[in-house]
């Protein structure tokens, strides 16, 4: 995130939740469910935790890049994403 673009770092960060429990054997989650871990709706609690921590990371990024305090997301809006 030091380069001003949080995209790659956030993808890696979020994959910690989606891929938890899978080994780095070279096959990962290929067998038996192929991409099931990549879909947030497969585990709502994990998705909500990941979403909360991702927002916190983005807020840290905002502070570091702009030197200002970010707005806090509205809880109702976050709840809508977790129900989607």
C-alpha positions as CSV (number, residue, x, y, z in Angstrom):
1,X,0.0,0.0,0.0
2,X,3.1,2.2,0.2
3,X,2.8,2.9,-3.5
4,X,-0.5,4.6,-3.1
5,X,-2.5,1.8,-4.5
6,X,-4.2,-0.5,-1.9
7,X,-5.6,-3.0,-4.5
8,X,-3.0,-5.8,-4.5
9,X,-2.4,-5.6,-0.8
10,X,-6.2,-5.7,0.0
11,X,-6.7,-8.7,-2.3
12,X,-4.0,-10.6,-0.4
13,X,-5.3,-9.4,3.0
14,X,-8.9,-10.4,2.2
15,X,-7.8,-13.8,0.9
16,X,-6.6,-14.6,4.4
17,X,-10.3,-15.1,5.3
18,X,-11.4,-16.8,2.1
19,X,-8.5,-19.2,2.0
20,X,-8.2,-20.0,5.7
21,X,-7.7,-23.7,6.2
22,X,-6.3,-24.4,2.8
23,X,-2.7,-25.5,2.4
24,X,-0.2,-24.1,0.0
25,X,0.2,-27.6,-1.6
26,X,0.0,-26.2,-5.1
27,X,-3.7,-27.2,-5.3
28,X,-5.1,-24.9,-2.6
29,X,-8.9,-25.1,-2.8
30,X,-8.9,-26.5,-6.4
31,X,-10.2,-29.8,-5.2
32,X,-13.0,-30.5,-4.3
33,X,-14.9,-27.1,-4.4
34,X,-12.9,-25.2,-7.0
35,X,-13.8,-21.6,-6.2
36,X,-16.3,-22.0,-3.3
37,X,-14.0,-20.1,-0.8
38,X,-13.9,-17.1,-3.1
39,X,-17.6,-16.4,-2.7
40,X,-18.4,-14.4,0.4
41,X,-22.0,-15.7,0.6
42,X,-20.6,-19.2,1.4
43,X,-19.7,-18.0,4.9
44,X,-21.5,-14.9,6.1
45,X,-19.7,-14.6,9.5
46,X,-16.3,-14.8,7.8
47,X,-17.4,-12.3,5.2
48,X,-18.6,-9.8,7.9
49,X,-15.3,-10.1,9.8
50,X,-13.3,-9.6,6.6
51,X,-15.4,-6.6,5.6
52,X,-14.9,-4.9,9.0
53,X,-11.1,-5.5,9.0
54,X,-10.9,-4.3,5.3
55,X,-12.7,-1.1,6.2
56,X,-10.2,-0.6,9.1
57,X,-7.2,-1.2,6.7
58,X,-8.7,1.3,4.2
59,X,-9.0,3.8,7.0
60,X,-5.4,3.3,7.9
61,X,-4.4,3.8,4.3
62,X,-6.5,7.0,4.1
63,X,-4.7,8.4,7.2
64,X,-1.3,7.5,5.9
65,X,-1.9,8.8,2.4
66,X,-3.9,12.0,3.1
67,X,-3.0,12.7,6.7
68,X,-6.6,13.2,7.6
69,X,-9.2,11.2,9.6
70,X,-11.5,9.2,7.4
71,X,-15.3,9.1,7.8
72,X,-16.6,6.0,9.5
73,X,-18.9,3.9,7.3
74,X,-22.6,3.9,8.2
75,X,-23.4,0.6,9.9
76,X,-26.6,0.3,7.9
77,X,-24.7,0.5,4.6
78,X,-22.2,-2.2,5.8
79,X,-25.1,-4.4,6.9
80,X,-26.6,-4.2,3.4
81,X,-23.4,-5.5,1.9
82,X,-23.3,-8.4,4.3
83,X,-26.8,-9.4,3.3
84,X,-26.3,-9.1,-0.4
